[in-house]
Amino acid sequence: MPYVGFVRSPHGPVKTYELILRELERNGFSIEFSKHHWAGDLPFGLVMAETNMGEVAVRWALGREFTMELEEVDKETYDEFVEDTIEYTNADSG
């Protein structure tokens, strides 16, 4: 099953990307491939990863401290989450 998540981070895109991947690994996910989408002029983005436990998509935004919530969802919910986030940000891959 795929997973979606939400992160708050006081850091910029590069550091937030690193922290999300580290937190996934700390929670038992083995990252096989990952990519990061963000809008350069907006304080949020989307990290996507293929893992040993399924696909993961994490939407992040600026916040006071790093926090992460993750939940297992069905494929349709995952696809809508990714599509809506990328469409909203009109993000470029990084």
Secondary structure, DSSP 8 states (H G I E B T S, - for coil): --EEEEEEESS-HHHHHHHHHHHHHHTT--EEEEEEEE-TTSSEEEEEEEETTEEEEEEEEE-SS-EEEEEE--HHHHHHHHHHHHHHHT-EE-
